[in-house]
Amino acid sequence: MSRPLYRTRVKFCGLTRPGDVRLAGELGVDAVGFVFAPASRRRVEIDAAAAMTHALAPLVDSVALFMDNAADEVREVVRQVKPALLQFHGNEDDAFCRSFGVAYIKAVPMGGGDALDPLSLHSRYPAASAFLLDGHAPGAAGGEGHLFDWASVPKGMTKPFLLAGGLTPDNVFDAVVATLPWGVDVSSGIEVEGDPGVKDGARMRRFVEEVRRADCD
């Protein structure tokens, strides 16, 4: 595949510490994600996420991640955290996702074995700004480091897509070269081993370096 003219965007997800948010900005990361999914080990409280936004560098977006959260909770996050984007991982439909007046990304589980039909996906979520192709199975949460077969990324994705699921500094170069995504999303792959939500500065730096190396390949 020929390399597009754009650079690959980088999103770090599941951040829980202001220092990691600051380092993400220093590394040139495009967005950081705060998790509000009820069952996630990286879930943060709304006031904690709002406080961490003060550590954001200029031109770095915050993304709020949900999985079948109640509408009232999503609205409260929007009010207090003021995310640039919402990201939905559950059974939310397009009407729900767009009802908060904030652009949204819809996560697509790629770990179930069924082929993804991009036409059906786009018709079900016409208001989505982008899709996130993740390695988890339908009904499961993301952020657990599950890889999927990159060959299953369909042609004909007319909206931007982000690649996620099991990405690490050791494989993100190959992932970007193989799929040419609009962006990549990483959580567990840049963490201190065995400590969900606590990022490893060296792994964060090397992940970004490997993405940039792929962009120049």
C-alpha positions as CSV (number, residue, x, y, z in Angstrom):
1,M,0.0,0.0,0.0
2,S,1.2,3.5,-0.8
3,R,1.8,5.9,2.1
4,P,-0.8,8.6,2.5
5,L,0.3,12.2,2.8
6,Y,-0.9,12.6,6.3
7,R,1.0,11.6,9.4
8,T,-0.4,9.0,11.7
9,R,-2.2,10.5,14.7
10,V,-1.4,9.1,18.2
11,K,-3.8,8.7,21.1
12,F,-2.7,7.6,24.5
13,C,-5.7,6.1,26.5
14,G,-6.4,5.2,30.1
15,L,-4.4,8.0,31.6
16,T,-4.8,8.4,35.4
17,R,-1.9,10.8,36.4
18,P,-1.3,14.4,35.5
19,G,2.4,13.7,34.9
20,D,1.6,11.2,32.2
21,V,-0.7,13.8,30.5
22,R,2.1,16.3,30.5
23,L,4.6,13.9,29.1
24,A,2.1,12.9,26.3
25,G,2.1,16.5,25.3
26,E,5.8,16.8,25.3
27,L,6.1,13.8,23.1
28,G,3.7,15.3,20.5
29,V,0.8,13.0,21.1
30,D,-2.4,14.2,19.5
31,A,-5.0,13.1,22.1
32,V,-5.3,11.6,25.6
33,G,-8.1,9.4,26.7
34,F,-9.8,9.4,30.1
35,V,-11.9,6.2,30.8
36,F,-15.3,6.4,32.5
37,A,-16.5,2.9,31.6
38,P,-17.9,1.4,34.8
39,A,-16.0,-1.9,34.8
40,S,-12.6,-0.6,33.6
41,R,-9.5,-0.9,35.8
42,R,-8.5,2.5,34.4
43,R,-11.7,4.3,35.3
44,V,-11.2,7.8,36.7
45,E,-13.6,10.0,38.6
46,I,-15.0,13.0,36.8
47,D,-13.4,15.5,39.1
48,A,-10.0,13.8,38.7
49,A,-10.3,13.9,34.9
50,A,-11.3,17.5,35.0
51,A,-8.2,18.3,37.1
52,M,-5.9,16.4,34.7
53,T,-7.1,18.5,31.7
54,H,-5.1,21.4,33.2
55,A,-2.0,19.3,32.4
56,L,-2.9,19.2,28.7
57,A,-0.5,20.8,26.3
58,P,-1.9,23.3,23.7
59,L,-3.5,21.5,20.7
60,V,-3.7,18.2,22.5
61,D,-7.3,16.9,22.7
62,S,-9.0,15.1,25.5
63,V,-11.2,12.1,24.7
64,A,-13.8,10.7,27.1
65,L,-14.4,6.9,26.8
66,F,-17.7,5.3,27.8
67,M,-19.2,1.8,27.6
68,D,-23.0,1.8,28.1
69,N,-22.8,4.6,30.7
70,A,-26.0,6.4,31.6
71,A,-26.8,9.5,29.6
72,D,-26.7,11.6,32.7
73,E,-23.2,10.5,33.5
74,V,-22.0,11.3,29.9
75,R,-23.6,14.7,30.2
76,E,-21.8,15.4,33.5
77,V,-18.5,14.4,32.0
78,V,-19.1,16.7,29.0
79,R,-20.0,19.6,31.4
80,Q,-17.0,19.2,33.8
81,V,-14.3,17.7,31.6
82,K,-15.2,19.4,28.3
83,P,-13.7,16.7,26.1
84,A,-13.0,17.4,22.5
85,L,-14.3,13.9,21.5
86,L,-16.4,11.2,23.0
87,Q,-15.6,7.5,22.4
88,F,-18.2,4.8,22.8
89,H,-17.4,1.1,23.3
90,G,-20.8,-0.4,24.1
91,N,-24.2,-0.9,22.5
92,E,-24.8,2.8,22.0
93,D,-26.6,3.7,18.8
94,D,-25.9,6.8,16.6
95,A,-28.8,8.8,18.1
96,F,-27.4,8.3,21.6
97,C,-23.8,9.0,20.6
98,R,-24.6,12.3,18.9
99,S,-27.1,13.5,21.5
100,F,-24.5,15.2,23.6
101,G,-23.4,17.8,21.1
102,V,-19.8,16.6,21.0
103,A,-18.1,14.8,18.1
104,Y,-17.7,11.1,18.7
105,I,-15.7,8.0,17.8
106,K,-17.4,4.6,17.8
107,A,-15.3,1.6,18.8
108,V,-15.7,-1.5,16.7
109,P,-14.9,-4.9,18.2
110,M,-12.7,-6.9,15.8
111,G,-12.1,-9.9,18.1
112,G,-15.3,-11.8,17.3
113,G,-14.2,-13.4,14.0
114,D,-17.0,-11.9,11.9
115,A,-15.9,-9.8,8.9
116,L,-16.5,-6.1,9.2
117,D,-18.9,-4.6,6.6
118,P,-17.8,-0.9,6.2
119,L,-21.0,0.0,4.4
120,S,-23.2,-1.3,7.2
121,L,-21.0,0.3,9.8
122,H,-21.2,3.7,8.1
123,S,-25.0,3.4,7.7
124,R,-25.5,2.5,11.4
125,Y,-23.3,5.4,12.6
126,P,-23.6,8.2,10.0
127,A,-22.6,10.9,12.5
128,A,-19.4,9.2,13.7
129,S,-16.3,11.3,13.2
130,A,-14.2,8.2,13.1
131,F,-14.1,4.5,14.0
132,L,-11.8,2.7,16.3
133,L,-11.0,-0.8,15.4
134,D,-10.2,-2.7,18.6
135,G,-9.1,-6.2,19.4
136,H,-11.7,-7.1,22.0
137,A,-14.7,-9.3,21.3
138,P,-18.2,-7.9,21.1
139,G,-19.5,-7.0,24.6
140,A,-16.0,-6.9,26.1
141,A,-14.1,-3.8,27.2
142,G,-11.0,-2.5,25.4
143,G,-7.6,-1.7,26.9
144,E,-6.7,-5.3,27.7
145,G,-4.0,-5.7,25.0
146,H,-5.9,-8.1,22.6
147,L,-4.4,-8.1,19.1
148,F,-6.5,-8.9,16.1
149,D,-5.5,-9.9,12.6
150,W,-4.6,-6.7,10.8
151,A,-5.5,-8.3,7.5
152,S,-9.1,-8.2,8.6
153,V,-9.2,-4.3,8.4
154,P,-11.6,-3.8,5.5
155,K,-11.1,-1.8,2.4
156,G,-13.6,0.9,1.8
157,M,-13.5,2.7,5.1
158,T,-14.6,6.1,3.9
159,K,-14.2,7.7,7.4
160,P,-11.0,7.9,9.3
161,F,-10.2,4.9,11.5
162,L,-7.9,4.4,14.4
163,L,-6.1,1.1,15.0
164,A,-6.1,-0.3,18.6
165,G,-5.8,-3.6,20.4
166,G,-2.5,-5.0,21.6
167,L,-0.3,-2.3,20.2
168,T,3.1,-1.8,21.8
169,P,6.4,-0.1,21.0
170,D,7.5,-3.4,19.6
171,N,4.7,-3.9,17.0
172,V,3.3,-0.5,16.2
173,F,5.7,0.1,13.3
174,D,4.4,-3.1,11.6
175,A,0.8,-2.2,12.4
176,V,1.0,1.3,10.8
177,V,2.8,0.0,7.7
178,A,0.3,-2.9,7.3
179,T,-2.9,-0.9,7.8
180,L,-2.2,2.8,7.1
181,P,-4.6,4.0,9.8
182,W,-5.6,7.6,10.4
183,G,-4.4,7.0,13.9
184,V,-3.3,4.5,16.5
185,D,-4.6,4.2,20.1
186,V,-2.7,2.6,22.9
187,S,-3.3,1.9,26.6
188,S,-1.8,-1.2,28.1
189,G,1.1,-1.3,25.7
190,I,2.7,1.8,27.3
191,E,2.0,0.9,30.9
192,V,4.2,-0.2,33.8
193,E,3.7,-4.0,33.8
194,G,0.9,-5.1,36.2
195,D,-0.2,-1.6,37.0
196,P,-3.2,-0.5,34.9
197,G,-3.4,3.2,34.3
198,V,0.2,3.9,35.3
199,K,2.2,4.7,32.1
200,D,5.8,4.0,31.6
201,G,7.6,7.1,30.2
202,A,10.2,5.2,28.2
203,R,7.6,3.1,26.6
204,M,5.5,6.2,25.8
205,R,8.5,7.8,24.1
206,R,9.5,4.7,22.1
207,F,5.9,4.2,20.9
208,V,5.8,7.6,19.4
209,E,9.2,7.2,17.9
210,E,8.1,3.9,16.2
211,V,5.0,5.5,14.8
212,R,7.1,8.4,13.3
213,R,9.5,5.8,11.9
214,A,6.6,4.1,10.1
215,D,5.4,7.4,8.7
216,C,8.8,7.8,7.1
217,D,9.1,4.3,5.8
